[in-house]
């Protein structure tokens, strides 16, 4: 009888051990299959050391005179010739003296309303353009620059040039931007076409000069 009880006890103990082992193995397998808990993984700190602030692009406006001083597309430097104003013919044409000789110069990239052409009536703002140009350059020394994209002279024998003042003012751009002339392209695009067209757009937007609402009842823009 005692032997039977003893054997039965060992069987019970063995069964309990097997149950404990099986339960332990099951828990280990269950833990391995669980996804990692966010609470047990510390967040990765974000370091600001060495971070760069946003860069603000600054627009550096270069004068047309500085552009003329810079290299052209073929690498050549455009020549600047000193000249003295003899008289202003109209809003886009001047008479200059270069080394004791006089020349008529037609400014590139602009067209002012007519004021002296005997074949045409005086156009709106023609006289104002002539007066402003005379006030701007009359009696002064200026600088003339050619444009390789344009002819040396026009069909009337006038020199085709950009005109600059000592303070870097591009005379044609000044006249266009202040509403005393139109941007004008003759056949081929010229070096500062984009700049001059922006100047005209600015004059139109600001409604200055001949673009003012009460200035001209009808504008006669030049034909390209």
Secondary structure, DSSP 8 states (H G I E B T S, - for coil): -HHHHHHHHHHHHHHHHHHHHHHHHHHHHHHHHS---GGGS-------TT-------------HHHHHHSB-TTS-B--EEEEEEEEEEETTEEEEEETTEEEEEEETTEE---SS-TTS---TTHHHHHHHHHHHHTT-EEEEE--TTS-SB-TTS-EEEEEE-TT--BHHHHHHHTTSSEE---SS--TTHHHHHHHHHHHHHHT-GGGSTTT-SS------
